[in-house]
Amino acid sequence: MNSPRKFFRAAVALYFITLIHACNCHYADGMGYDFLWPVQADLLTSDVSPSICPSPNQYYFISLFGPRFKRVEYMGGVSYYDFHQGEDITANVTIDGHRYSSDPTNFYPLLCACNGMVDEVIDEDSGEQGRTVRIRCKQKFREFEDDTIYIKYSHLSEINPNVTAYSSITKADTIGFVGASGNTTLVHLHFSVQRKIGPSHFDNVHPMRLYRPTDAPHISTELTDFSVERLPINEGSVVLRFAIPHNQVNIRSILLVFNSHCGARVSLIDFEKISAGYATRDNPSPVEGLTLFPYRFIRSKNAYATITEEFDQIPANYPIQIFPITQSGVYNECRYILDIKCHNESLDMAASVNFADARINVMLYDIWGNMIEREL
């Protein structure tokens, strides 16, 4: 028998969570900060259609902010879940007609995105992020109680000698050059945006908050479409498979509402809160009752080709081993694929759901305040 109290509880929780997210206004002009892109690639002004896969010469980002499937060759080809706290930008771009590459004699310059002050300089090849520069911008966040915006550039091969701690810096000044210092073998820029919490702690937020969704829509734009597939396992668990267009993977949060004859539950996955949680950030189960399974994401390949070509690298516990994707529909497009296993493990009976008959409402929010809902 259905419990009115449980359904009422879910409805109330949904109302308040939706109200909280509605307070994140829809910023059609981004946040109005007028930041410079750190790598002034020619393709930023390209007229390439966002509906097709970019060619290997026409993509900008190689790794996104949020859950990702990571493979580390220098660790013996280990594959694992990782919550990425920034955006990685490729070394292979064309700037003012010149083609740059991962050749050390052909590294491109990194430009300061804002006016401000150099907050920190780490000119060392060692450490997780290698040579790093952090800039304290003059602009403040509109959403986070006017916290100052910090921008961090990591894995540099060389830092401009004029860039020193506590010196002033101007937008478009050269910070240094892209590289592969620190714990990486891949030449790229790790670009992260932070807010300061306390005297010395920094939380990472989504870097694309700084830019308008209309600046380079073929690379990064607002959410207008996604698909989600329901893959039932048993009464105690179900897999939701998300497929998000390659240029719309600017996700702030995912809200899931479950209603079944035996119970109801609301689960919120807030990517920026996960990023801030050092104890849970690299845990694939950052929210009780949910486990995240991201897949390799390559913007110049469709999802089917990316996943099937590297199938032997995917761990045995990933849902793709039970529910393989097909070479059709959205999987023939350049999309970010994320499986979320919803289950009752470690939950008390009051929070348990019968997933065999549950109605599931899925709400996906992007960083500019857009929301799309699907009912399963």
ROSEKOL-143671 format. One line per 4 residues: number of its first residue (from 0); their letters; for each residue z, x, y of C-alpha. Coordinates in Angstrom, 2 decimals, decimal comma, padded with zeros to 5 digits. Layout:
BEGIN
NUM> A> Z X Y ~ ...
END
This chain:
BEGIN
0> MNSP> 000,00 000,00 000,00 ~ -000,85 001,34 003,44 ~ 002,07 002,25 005,68 ~ 001,66 000,86 009,23
4> RKFF> 004,21 003,39 010,41 ~ 002,13 006,31 009,15 ~ -001,04 004,98 010,73 ~ 000,81 004,34 013,99
8> RAAV> 002,21 007,87 013,94 ~ -001,28 009,30 013,49 ~ -002,66 007,14 016,28 ~ 000,09 008,20 018,69
12> ALYF> -000,35 011,89 017,81 ~ -004,11 011,59 018,28 ~ -003,61 009,94 021,68 ~ -001,35 012,69 023,01
16> ITLI> -003,40 015,59 021,66 ~ -006,59 014,08 023,03 ~ -004,87 013,51 026,37 ~ -003,81 017,17 026,48
20> HACN> -007,35 018,31 025,84 ~ -008,75 015,87 028,35 ~ -006,72 017,71 030,99 ~ -009,00 020,68 030,37
24> CHYA> -011,58 019,45 032,86 ~ -015,25 019,62 032,10 ~ -016,37 022,69 034,02 ~ -020,13 022,21 034,17
28> DGMG> -020,34 025,26 036,44 ~ -018,14 027,34 034,13 ~ -014,91 028,21 035,89 ~ -016,68 029,10 039,11
32> YDFL> -015,72 032,77 038,91 ~ -019,15 034,34 039,52 ~ -018,67 037,22 037,08 ~ -021,37 039,74 036,18
36> WPVQ> -022,45 040,06 032,55 ~ -021,19 043,47 031,33 ~ -024,56 044,44 029,86 ~ -027,42 043,49 032,18
40> ADLL> -030,00 042,98 029,44 ~ -033,42 041,65 030,40 ~ -033,05 038,86 027,86 ~ -030,31 037,22 029,95
44> TSDV> -033,13 035,75 032,03 ~ -035,43 035,14 029,06 ~ -037,12 031,81 028,47 ~ -036,62 032,01 024,69
48> SPSI> -035,95 028,56 023,23 ~ -032,31 028,18 022,12 ~ -033,45 026,01 019,21 ~ -034,96 028,91 017,28
52> CPSP> -033,49 032,05 015,77 ~ -033,65 034,97 018,21 ~ -035,66 037,93 016,98 ~ -033,70 041,16 016,31
56> NQYY> -034,85 042,29 019,76 ~ -033,75 039,08 021,46 ~ -030,08 038,64 020,74 ~ -027,10 039,81 022,74
60> FISL> -023,92 039,12 020,78 ~ -023,37 040,46 017,28 ~ -019,90 039,03 016,71 ~ -018,10 036,06 018,19
64> FGPR> -014,58 035,20 019,35 ~ -012,75 033,40 016,56 ~ -012,73 033,36 012,74 ~ -015,28 035,68 011,20
68> FKRV> -016,20 037,24 007,87 ~ -015,86 040,98 008,23 ~ -017,22 043,74 006,02 ~ -016,06 047,31 006,65
72> EYMG> -018,30 049,96 005,14 ~ -016,08 052,92 006,00 ~ -013,30 051,28 003,94 ~ -015,51 051,20 000,86
76> GVSY> -017,33 047,96 001,61 ~ -014,22 045,76 001,87 ~ -014,85 042,15 002,91 ~ -012,11 040,00 004,41
80> YDFH> -011,12 037,27 006,87 ~ -010,63 038,40 010,45 ~ -009,84 036,59 013,69 ~ -011,93 038,37 016,29
84> QGED> -010,37 038,53 019,76 ~ -013,46 039,28 021,80 ~ -017,25 039,22 021,80 ~ -019,22 042,19 020,45
88> ITAN> -022,45 043,08 022,26 ~ -025,26 044,91 020,48 ~ -026,34 048,45 021,37 ~ -030,00 047,47 020,99
92> VTID> -031,03 045,81 024,24 ~ -033,73 046,23 026,88 ~ -032,60 046,78 030,47 ~ -035,13 047,00 033,30
96> GHRY> -037,86 047,51 030,70 ~ -036,12 050,42 028,93 ~ -035,15 049,90 025,29 ~ -031,67 051,24 024,47
100> SSDP> -030,41 051,89 020,95 ~ -027,56 053,26 018,83 ~ -028,92 056,80 019,33 ~ -026,24 058,78 021,25
104> TNFY> -028,93 060,06 023,62 ~ -029,92 056,49 024,48 ~ -026,70 054,58 025,23 ~ -026,71 052,00 028,02
108> PLLC> -024,23 051,82 030,94 ~ -021,49 049,19 031,08 ~ -021,03 047,40 034,38 ~ -017,82 046,10 035,90
112> ACNG> -017,91 042,29 035,88 ~ -015,65 041,75 038,90 ~ -014,03 043,25 041,97 ~ -010,55 044,52 041,31
116> MVDE> -008,42 047,43 040,17 ~ -008,48 049,67 037,11 ~ -005,35 048,66 035,19 ~ -005,57 051,03 032,22
120> VIDE> -007,74 053,88 030,93 ~ -007,50 055,20 027,37 ~ -009,83 058,16 027,07 ~ -009,28 058,90 023,37
124> DSGE> -011,60 058,64 020,40 ~ -008,76 057,58 018,08 ~ -006,94 054,27 017,73 ~ -008,21 050,83 016,88
128> QGRT> -010,39 050,36 019,97 ~ -011,09 053,96 020,98 ~ -012,02 054,70 024,58 ~ -010,98 051,65 026,55
132> VRIR> -010,88 050,51 030,17 ~ -009,02 047,42 031,35 ~ -009,81 045,91 034,76 ~ -007,45 043,69 036,75
136> CKQK> -009,77 041,26 038,52 ~ -009,11 039,68 041,89 ~ -009,88 036,26 040,40 ~ -007,24 034,13 038,67
140> FREF> -007,59 031,67 035,82 ~ -007,93 028,07 036,92 ~ -006,43 026,72 033,73 ~ -003,49 029,06 033,06
144> EDDT> -001,26 028,52 036,09 ~ -003,27 030,96 038,18 ~ -002,69 033,93 035,86 ~ -004,70 036,99 036,84
148> IYIK> -007,84 037,69 034,81 ~ -008,05 041,02 032,97 ~ -011,24 042,31 031,35 ~ -011,19 044,96 028,64
152> YSHL> -014,09 047,20 027,54 ~ -013,59 049,00 024,21 ~ -015,29 051,53 021,85 ~ -016,89 053,42 024,76
156> SEIN> -018,61 056,74 024,09 ~ -017,84 057,98 027,58 ~ -015,81 056,76 030,57 ~ -017,05 057,27 034,11
160> PNVT> -014,85 060,07 035,56 ~ -014,50 058,05 038,76 ~ -012,81 055,26 036,83 ~ -009,13 056,20 036,91
164> AYSS> -005,97 054,15 036,48 ~ -004,94 052,12 039,55 ~ -008,11 052,95 041,48 ~ -010,14 050,16 043,06
168> ITKA> -013,42 049,11 041,49 ~ -016,34 046,98 042,62 ~ -018,49 044,54 040,71 ~ -021,56 046,31 039,20
172> DTIG> -019,87 049,75 039,24 ~ -020,54 051,73 036,05 ~ -017,43 051,83 033,86 ~ -018,88 054,05 031,16
176> FVGA> -021,32 053,92 028,27 ~ -021,43 051,91 025,07 ~ -020,32 053,77 021,96 ~ -018,49 053,73 018,63
180> SGNT> -015,12 055,33 019,38 ~ -012,01 054,13 017,57 ~ -012,00 052,31 014,24 ~ -015,67 051,40 014,00
184> TLVH> -018,92 052,92 012,80 ~ -021,08 050,45 014,72 ~ -022,25 051,29 018,24 ~ -021,37 048,23 020,35
188> LHFS> -019,24 046,96 023,20 ~ -016,11 045,00 022,33 ~ -015,70 042,76 025,38 ~ -012,43 040,88 025,74
192> VQRK> -010,78 038,75 028,42 ~ -007,01 038,62 028,74 ~ -004,11 037,04 030,57 ~ -000,85 038,91 031,04
196> IGPS> 002,26 037,45 029,42 ~ 005,44 039,20 030,51 ~ 005,67 042,79 031,72 ~ 003,42 044,40 029,10
200> HFDN> 001,99 041,77 026,73 ~ -001,58 040,46 026,97 ~ -003,09 037,39 025,28 ~ -006,82 037,30 024,58
204> VHPM> -008,73 034,19 025,62 ~ -012,36 033,26 025,00 ~ -014,55 035,68 027,02 ~ -017,22 033,07 027,71
208> RLYR> -014,72 031,22 029,94 ~ -015,93 033,55 032,68 ~ -019,53 032,32 032,63 ~ -021,43 029,14 033,26
212> PTDA> -023,02 027,42 030,25 ~ -026,25 027,32 032,27 ~ -026,38 031,08 032,98 ~ -028,17 032,02 029,75
216> PHIS> -028,29 028,89 027,57 ~ -030,44 030,54 024,89 ~ -027,51 032,91 024,29 ~ -024,40 030,92 025,18
220> TELT> -024,13 027,31 026,27 ~ -022,06 024,15 025,95 ~ -021,59 022,19 022,76 ~ -024,16 019,43 022,27
224> DFSV> -024,51 019,33 018,50 ~ -022,86 020,32 015,24 ~ -022,85 019,07 011,67 ~ -019,94 018,78 009,28
228> ERLP> -020,21 018,12 005,56 ~ -017,44 016,72 003,37 ~ -017,09 018,50 000,02 ~ -014,42 016,82 -002,14
232> INEG> -012,38 018,88 -004,60 ~ -009,66 016,46 -005,77 ~ -007,02 014,08 -004,39 ~ -005,05 017,00 -003,02
236> SVVL> -007,79 018,90 -001,20 ~ -011,19 018,69 000,45 ~ -013,51 021,19 002,14 ~ -015,12 020,49 005,52
240> RFAI> -018,22 022,63 006,10 ~ -019,15 023,12 009,76 ~ -022,59 024,28 010,92 ~ -022,71 025,08 014,66
244> PHNQ> -025,88 026,20 016,52 ~ -025,97 029,95 017,20 ~ -025,76 029,60 020,99 ~ -023,02 026,93 020,98
248> VNIR> -020,28 028,81 019,12 ~ -017,88 028,74 022,08 ~ -015,17 026,78 020,32 ~ -011,79 026,19 021,91
252> SILL> -010,28 023,99 019,20 ~ -010,85 021,69 016,23 ~ -008,85 018,49 015,88 ~ -008,67 016,81 012,46
256> VFNS> -007,18 013,35 011,88 ~ -006,65 012,20 008,29 ~ -005,85 008,61 007,27 ~ -005,42 007,62 003,63
260> HCGA> -003,62 004,89 001,70 ~ -000,68 007,21 001,00 ~ -000,31 008,99 004,33 ~ -001,72 010,28 007,57
264> RVSL> -001,86 013,65 009,27 ~ -003,11 015,28 012,45 ~ -004,01 018,99 012,46 ~ -005,00 021,02 015,51
268> IDFE> -006,66 024,44 015,25 ~ -006,45 026,06 018,69 ~ -008,45 029,29 018,58 ~ -006,82 030,82 021,66
272> KISA> -003,30 030,10 020,37 ~ -004,22 031,68 017,05 ~ -005,53 034,72 018,93 ~ -002,18 035,03 020,73
276> GYAT> -000,13 034,85 017,52 ~ 000,20 038,40 016,20 ~ 002,02 037,24 013,06 ~ -000,58 034,62 012,13
280> RDNP> -003,80 035,85 013,74 ~ -005,29 037,46 010,63 ~ -003,85 034,83 008,28 ~ -006,66 032,53 007,06
284> SPVE> -004,08 029,70 006,99 ~ -002,86 029,70 010,62 ~ -002,08 025,96 010,46 ~ -000,11 024,35 007,64
288> GLTL> -002,34 022,50 005,22 ~ -005,54 024,26 006,35 ~ -007,33 027,43 005,22 ~ -010,28 028,90 007,12
292> FPYR> -013,29 030,47 005,40 ~ -015,84 031,84 007,91 ~ -019,13 033,32 006,69 ~ -021,27 036,19 007,91
296> FIRS> -023,07 035,20 011,09 ~ -026,27 036,98 012,12 ~ -028,09 035,41 015,06 ~ -031,54 036,62 014,00
300> KNAY> -031,32 035,02 010,52 ~ -030,90 031,45 009,38 ~ -027,61 030,57 007,70 ~ -029,07 030,25 004,20
304> ATIT> -030,68 033,71 004,31 ~ -027,58 035,36 005,77 ~ -025,20 033,95 003,18 ~ -027,37 034,21 000,07
308> EEFD> -028,51 037,77 000,78 ~ -024,88 038,90 000,84 ~ -023,51 036,50 -001,75 ~ -022,08 039,26 -003,92
312> QIPA> -019,88 040,38 -001,02 ~ -018,17 037,01 -000,62 ~ -014,69 036,81 -002,22 ~ -014,24 034,58 -005,27
316> NYPI> -011,87 032,17 -003,49 ~ -014,45 031,14 -000,88 ~ -015,70 027,52 -001,24 ~ -019,31 028,72 -001,21
320> QIFP> -018,73 029,87 -004,80 ~ -018,19 026,23 -005,81 ~ -020,37 024,52 -003,21 ~ -023,43 026,71 -002,53
324> ITQS> -025,52 025,88 000,52 ~ -029,07 024,62 000,13 ~ -032,24 025,97 001,69 ~ -032,76 022,88 003,81
328> GVYN> -031,72 021,09 006,98 ~ -029,26 022,83 009,29 ~ -028,87 025,74 006,86 ~ -032,45 026,76 007,63
332> ECRY> -031,40 027,24 011,23 ~ -029,40 029,99 012,95 ~ -025,95 028,48 012,65 ~ -022,37 029,65 012,36
336> ILDI> -020,91 028,35 009,09 ~ -017,19 027,72 008,76 ~ -015,47 026,09 005,77 ~ -012,04 024,55 006,31
340> KCHN> -010,12 023,71 003,16 ~ -007,71 020,86 003,85 ~ -004,88 020,59 001,33 ~ -001,28 019,46 000,72
344> ESLD> 000,10 022,81 -000,41 ~ 003,55 023,67 001,06 ~ 003,72 020,30 002,83 ~ 006,37 017,64 002,32
348> MAAS> 005,42 014,21 000,99 ~ 005,48 012,65 004,46 ~ 002,59 014,87 005,53 ~ 000,60 014,60 002,31
352> VNFA> -002,80 012,92 002,27 ~ -004,91 011,52 -000,56 ~ -008,18 013,23 000,31 ~ -010,12 011,20 -002,26
356> DARI> -010,01 008,11 -000,06 ~ -009,01 009,56 003,33 ~ -010,95 008,71 006,45 ~ -011,38 011,92 008,42
360> NVML> -012,10 012,13 012,13 ~ -013,32 015,54 013,32 ~ -013,30 016,50 017,01 ~ -014,79 019,79 018,16
364> YDIW> -013,97 021,05 021,68 ~ -015,70 023,88 023,49 ~ -014,24 026,10 026,21 ~ -015,88 024,09 029,00
368> GNMI> -014,20 020,82 028,03 ~ -017,01 019,22 026,02 ~ -016,04 017,30 022,88 ~ -018,11 015,89 020,01
372> EREL> -016,62 013,66 017,34 ~ -017,73 012,99 013,78 ~ -016,25 010,51 011,28 ~ -016,34 011,24 007,57
END
